[in-house]
């Protein structure tokens, strides 16, 4: 059936075009494992080109996966993949990754600022080397990667920037136990606040996404609560599905939001979340920024 052209049908067409990821290029930092990889796989299933910008070129003794194994999985899922070795602290390496992405795929439509470092220690016990790492990766890395992708996002198809960072909340309880980490993550969230306003003229949507509960990742298993906390967590798939729905929205109108994963799914009519539980029926551990 051929639709007769009118403004309503044109609006439907544009909406469907925005929702399609076929041929779009998605640049994801820290995408060799965890949430970043899950988002890459979710969008690869829709036909997207995924740029896997991460450090893990060689297998880690305790953590599975490299940028190359992630690329293989994303191509099997239905997308194209470009694995690039990137230390997000290096402007030269990030710029080189951006250049390779544009050379291979012709541009960048979506940026996912996922790479992050964590150490939950009080001030007295936190080594300054670890402080510097968190701020270099989380706040500075997010700002710099956004800056270097910006010229290409301006020309992108329904361009989005999505930072994996929490809603801004000045309650002292989020600072008291681990002020350095909170500062570093809130730096990513402040990028959302500033860049969503700054990039409005370009039609680039800039948003944050954060989980309601603990997510079963290497950070949870190795830095936080270990196996017991992992069992009280949801899987990375809930964040990946939420990201998919956010990035499907019109970038001109969907900007400046601090989304929570299950709220996004509820807006899409998905309320049965048991499928995302690591242990069905278990009491879930709330995320400590919620």
N, C-alpha and C positions, 0 to 999 in steps of 0.2 A: 504494500500500500504506500502510495506516495503522498506525503503530507503537503498540503497547500501552504505556501509561504505566508506567514504573518508574524507579527512581533512575538506572539506567545510561542509559536513553534521555533522561532529563532532563539528564544530564551532557553527552550528545552534543549536545542542542539548545543548551545554553548555550555549548558550544565553538563550534558553527557560528555562533551569534549574535555571539560575540566576533570571529570571523574576518571577518564581513561588515562592509564599510565603507559600505554603502548608507545615505545620509542622515546619516552621522557628519560632524562638523565638525572640520577639521584646521587649526590656526593655525600657519603656517610663517613664520619670520623669514628674510629674505634669499632669498625664493623666486622672484625675477624671472629668475634664471639659475642655472646650475651644479647642484650637488647638491640644493639646496633645491627648485629647479624640477623636477628629475627625480623627487624623492620626491612632489611634488605631482601630477605627471602619473601616476605609478604608482598613487596612491590615487584619483585622479579616474577612472581606468579602472574602478575598483571601485565608482564611484557616490558617492564622498565629496564633501562641500563643502569647498573649499580657500580659506582666507584667505591672500592673498599680501601679507604685510606687509614692504615693502621701500621703499628710497628712489628707485628708478629709475622716475620718471614720464616722463622725456624720454629719447629715444635717446642713448646714449653714443657718442662719436666712434670708440671702438675696440672696444666690447663690444656684442654684439647683445642685443636684447630689453629690454622694459620690463615693469612690473607688468601693463599692459593687454594686451600681446601674450601674456604668460604665461597670463593669465586666458582669453584666446580659445582657446589650445591646450588648456587643462584642460577647458574646456566642450566642445570638439570630442572630447576623449578620453572624455567621458561623465559628468563631474561638474558641479557648480556652482562658480562662482568669485567671490570678492569681492576685487578689488585695492584696497589701501589704502596711501596714501603714509605711510611710517613711518620716522623716524630713531630707531633703537632706543636712542639716548642720551637721548631725551626721554620722561619719564614721562607727560606730557600726551598725546603722540601715540600712545604704546603703549596707554594707557588708552582713548583715543578709538577705536583700532582694535579693541580687545577689545569695547567697547560696540557698535560697528557689526556685528561678527561675531555677537554675541548677538541683536541686534535683527533681523538678516536671517535667521539660521539657528536661533535659539532656544537656543543654548548652545555650549560648546566641549568636545569629547571628547578631543582629542589636541593636544599642543603639540610642535612641532619647533623646538628652539633651534639654528638653523643659521647665522644671521648671525655673521660673524667678520671681523676685520681682522688683517692680517699684515704684518710687516716684520722680516726676518731680518738684523739688524745687531748687532754687538757693542756693549757699553755705551758706549764712548767715542764712537761714531759715530751712535748713535740719538738723534734729536731728541726732547725731552720731549713735544712735541706728538704725535708718533707713539706714544710710550709711553702717553700718556693716551688716545689713540684706541683702542688695542688693549684696554686695561683697561676702558674705558667700553663698548665694543661686546661684547667676549667675556665677561668675568666679570660686570660689572655688568648688562649688557643681558640676559644669560641669567637672572640672579637676579631682576631686576625683571620681566621678561616672565612668568616662572614665578609670581611673587608675584601679578601682576595677573590671570592666568588661573586661579589656584587656586580662587576661589569657584565658578567654573563647572565646572572639572575635577572637583570634589567631587561634582557632580551628573551627571557624564558617564557615557556607556555604555562600559564597559571602558576607563577613562581612562588615558592614558599621557603621559609627558613623555619625549622622546628628545633628548638633547644630542649634537651632532656634535662630540665631543671625545675625546681619547686616554685610554688607561688610565694611571692614576697610577703613575709609576715615578721613584723618587728617585735614580736613577743620574745622577751629575754630567754624563755625556756629553750628556744631553738639555737641560742648562742652559748649559753652557760657551760655546756659540757664539751663543746668542740667548736669554738669560735672560728678557728682557722678554716675548717672545712665549710662551715656555714657561709663565711665570707666568700670563699671561692665559688660555691654553688650559687649563692645569691648574685655574684658577679655575672654569671650566665643569665640569670633571670632579669637583671638590670639591662642586659643587652636586649632582651625581648621588649622591655619597657621603652628603651630609647630607640631601637631600630624599627619597631613597629610604627612609631611616629615619624621617624626620619625617612623611611622608605615608602610612606603612603603615596607619594607622588609618582612612584614607579609601579604601583600596583602589586608590590611584593607583600605577601602575608607573612608576618613574623609572630610565632606563638611558642608557648612552652607546654610541655607535657610531662606529667609526673604521676606515679602510681599511688593508688589509695592504700595499698598494702605492700608489704615486703615482696620482692620479686626474686625468684630463685636464680641467682647469678653467682659468678665466681666471687664477687665482692661480699655477698651474703655468706657464702660458705667459708671464705678464707679470712675476711676482715671483721665480720660482724658476729652472727650467732651460730655459725657452723651448720651441721646437718639438722639439728633440731629446729633452727629458725627456717631453714629451707623447706622443711615439711609443713610449716605454717605460712607458706608463701603461695603466691600465684606464679604461673609460668610467664615467660617472656612474651608469649603469644598475645596476652591481653594488651600489652603496650603496643605491640606491632599492629594489632587490629585497630586500636584507637588512633594510631598514627595514620593508618590508611584512610580512615574516615576524615580526619582533619585535613589531610593533604588532598582529598577529593573535593574539598569545598572551594568556593570562589575566593581567590587570594585577595581580591580587592575589598571584600566585605569581612572576611575571616582573618582578623589580625589583632594583635595586642591582648590575646587571651592567655590565661594560665589554666590550661585544661588538666583535669584529673581523669585517668583512664576510664574508670567505670561510668563517670558522668557522660563522657563522649559516647560510649556504647548505649547508655540509656536513651540518649537523644536519637539514636538510630534504631530504637525499639528492641535492643538486646539487653534483657534483664536477668536471664538465667546465666550466671557466671560460674557455675560449678565446673564447667568444662575447662576452666583455667586454673583450678585448684591443683596444686602438687599432690595434696592428700585430700581427696573428696571427703567433705564433712568435717574437716579439721577447723578449729578456731584460727582465724587468720591474724597475722601480726600486722598492725597498722604501720605504715611508713612513719618515720620519726619527724617528717616535715609536715604532716597532716594532722 
